[in-house]
């Protein structure tokens, strides 16, 4: 079989999009590695960063999920397609962080925070509670 025939049978991204997807996963993995280094160096200096244990656990899970997608072989291309869909879950993080910043700085007021909470709940429900089972089913 040719590569084109194999691509027709396996759900993968077009080559140029797949290359960008691999770069995205590589950058994401690099960010996690840098944060692991920051947390571990802080712990070595006697400081405990905010939510350090949860961050390390999250990064360990992300490393396991990202590593198969970093290879250049055809199976990694399949993994990348589904991994990108799973990354949609991070959309809810934006509103979560904005809400936290609003509380910490006092900017926005209670109405804005309530609106952000509603948006957070909706995006969380869609991108995490609905997206995860759909990705699992697709895989």
C-alpha positions as CSV (number, residue, x, y, z in Angstrom):
1,X,0.0,0.0,0.0
2,X,1.1,3.5,-0.6
3,X,1.1,6.2,2.0
4,X,-1.9,7.8,0.4
5,X,-3.9,4.6,0.5
6,X,-2.9,4.1,4.2
7,X,-4.0,7.7,5.0
8,X,-7.4,7.0,3.5
9,X,-7.9,4.2,6.0
10,X,-6.5,5.9,9.1
11,X,-7.9,9.2,10.4
12,X,-4.9,11.5,10.3
13,X,-4.5,15.2,9.7
14,X,-3.1,16.5,6.4
15,X,0.7,16.5,6.5
16,X,1.1,20.3,6.9
17,X,-1.4,20.4,9.7
18,X,0.1,17.4,11.3
19,X,3.5,19.0,11.3
20,X,2.0,22.0,13.1
21,X,0.2,19.7,15.5
22,X,3.5,17.9,16.4
23,X,5.1,21.3,17.0
24,X,2.2,22.3,19.3
25,X,2.5,19.0,21.3
26,X,6.3,19.6,21.5
27,X,5.9,23.1,22.8
28,X,3.3,22.0,25.3
29,X,5.5,19.2,26.5
30,X,8.4,21.7,26.8
31,X,6.3,24.0,28.9
32,X,5.4,21.1,31.3
33,X,9.1,20.1,31.5
34,X,10.0,23.7,32.4
35,X,7.4,23.9,35.1
36,X,8.6,20.5,36.5
37,X,12.1,22.0,36.7
38,X,10.7,25.1,38.4
39,X,8.7,23.2,41.0
40,X,11.6,20.8,41.7
41,X,14.2,23.6,42.1
42,X,11.8,25.5,44.3
43,X,11.3,22.4,46.5
44,X,15.1,21.9,46.6
45,X,15.4,25.5,47.9
46,X,12.8,24.9,50.6
47,X,9.9,26.7,49.0
48,X,6.6,25.0,48.1
49,X,5.1,26.5,45.0
50,X,1.3,26.9,44.8
51,X,-0.4,23.5,44.2
52,X,3.0,21.9,43.6
53,X,2.0,18.3,44.1
54,X,-1.0,18.7,41.8
55,X,1.1,20.4,39.1
56,X,3.6,17.5,39.2
57,X,0.9,14.9,38.9
58,X,-0.8,16.8,36.1
59,X,2.5,17.1,34.2
60,X,3.3,13.4,34.7
61,X,-0.1,12.6,33.1
62,X,0.5,15.0,30.3
63,X,4.0,13.5,29.6
64,X,2.4,10.1,29.3
65,X,-0.3,11.4,26.9
66,X,2.1,13.5,24.8
67,X,5.0,11.2,24.3
68,X,3.3,8.9,21.8
69,X,2.3,12.0,19.8
70,X,5.9,13.3,19.5
71,X,7.2,10.5,17.2
72,X,7.3,11.0,13.5
73,X,5.8,7.6,12.6
74,X,2.3,7.1,11.2
75,X,0.9,5.8,14.5
76,X,1.9,9.1,16.1
77,X,-0.1,11.0,13.5
78,X,-3.2,9.2,14.6
79,X,-2.5,9.9,18.3
80,X,-1.9,13.6,17.5
81,X,-5.3,14.0,15.9
82,X,-7.1,12.8,19.0
83,X,-4.7,14.5,21.4
84,X,-5.5,17.9,19.8
85,X,-9.2,17.3,20.4
86,X,-8.5,16.4,24.0
87,X,-6.5,19.7,24.4
88,X,-9.9,21.5,23.9
89,X,-10.4,20.8,27.6
90,X,-7.9,23.5,28.4
91,X,-10.3,26.2,27.1
92,X,-12.1,26.2,30.4
93,X,-8.8,27.0,32.1
94,X,-8.9,30.5,30.5
95,X,-12.0,31.5,32.4
96,X,-10.8,29.8,35.5
97,X,-7.7,31.9,35.5
98,X,-9.5,35.1,34.6
99,X,-11.9,34.5,37.5
100,X,-9.0,34.0,39.9
101,X,-7.3,37.1,38.7
102,X,-10.5,39.1,39.1
103,X,-10.9,37.9,42.7
104,X,-7.3,38.5,43.5
105,X,-7.2,42.0,42.0
106,X,-10.8,43.1,42.7
107,X,-11.2,44.1,39.1
108,X,-14.5,43.3,37.5
109,X,-16.8,43.1,40.5
110,X,-19.3,40.4,41.5
111,X,-21.4,40.6,38.3
112,X,-18.4,40.0,36.1
113,X,-17.2,37.1,38.3
114,X,-20.7,35.6,38.2
115,X,-20.7,35.8,34.5
116,X,-17.3,34.3,34.3
117,X,-18.5,31.5,36.6
118,X,-21.4,30.7,34.3
119,X,-19.0,30.7,31.3
120,X,-16.6,28.5,33.1
121,X,-19.3,26.0,34.0
122,X,-20.5,25.9,30.4
123,X,-17.0,25.6,28.9
124,X,-16.0,23.0,31.5
125,X,-19.2,20.9,30.7
126,X,-18.6,21.1,27.0
127,X,-14.8,20.8,26.7
128,X,-14.3,18.3,29.6
129,X,-17.4,16.4,30.4
130,X,-18.7,16.0,26.8
131,X,-15.4,16.1,24.9
132,X,-13.7,13.4,27.0
133,X,-16.2,10.7,26.4
134,X,-16.5,11.6,22.7
135,X,-12.7,11.4,22.3
136,X,-12.7,8.1,24.1
137,X,-15.4,6.7,21.9
138,X,-13.6,8.0,18.8
139,X,-10.3,6.3,19.8
